[in-house]
Amino acid sequence: MTVEFSTREGKRVMTMKDDLAHRSPEIKWPAGFTPDDADLFSHNEIHINAPCEKVWKHLVEAPKWPTW
């Protein structure tokens, strides 16, 4: 699910309240680590049109992330 809001500048933004309302029910947080337990919570979501194996290959190479 994607929720987008427009500002005067034409940028897409989502408030924390909007984010919490549209949070995926598929995320299973460990006890004590829910967003409600955190002082600050943020997350990003992106849909990639690629096989899991190809995406995973890049995710596990964390030292290369800054080059993206």
N, C-alpha and C positions, 0 to 999 in steps of 0.2 A: 504494500500500500504506500502510495506517495501522497503527501499533503504539501501543497505549496501555497504560499501567501505572497502577495505583491506589496511592495512599498512604493513610495513616490519615486524612488530611483529605479524602479523596475527590477530590483533584486528579489530573489526568493529567500524568505526567512520563515522560521518556525519558532514560536515561543516555547519556553520550557513547559508551560501548561498544555500547549498543543502537542508537544512531543510525548508527554506522559499519557495523554488521552489516546494517542495512536500507537503506543508501544506494542510491539509484537507479543502476543500471549505465548508464543513458542519459546521465548527466552526463559530458562529455568535458572534463577539466581540461587547461589548457595546461601544458607541461613547467615544472616549478619552482613551480607554483601549486596542487598537489594538497593536499587536507586533511592528508595525511601530512607535507608540507613546511611547514605553517603552525605557528606557536606556539600559535594558538588557532583553532578552526574551529567555526562554527555555521551552521545553515541552518533555514529554515522552509518549510513546504509547505502550500498550501491549494488546494482544488479549488473553482472558481467556476463556477456554472451560468450562463454568459453567453458570447456569441460573442467570439472573440479580438479582434475590432475594438473592441468596447466596453471590454474590459479594457485593451487597449493604450492607448486614448484616456486612461485615467486614469493608467496607469503613466508615461507621458511627461510628465505634469504634476507633476514632483517637488516644486516649491515648495508645492503644495497637500497633500502627504502628511500634514503634521502635523494637518490638519483632519479627517482620517479618525478 
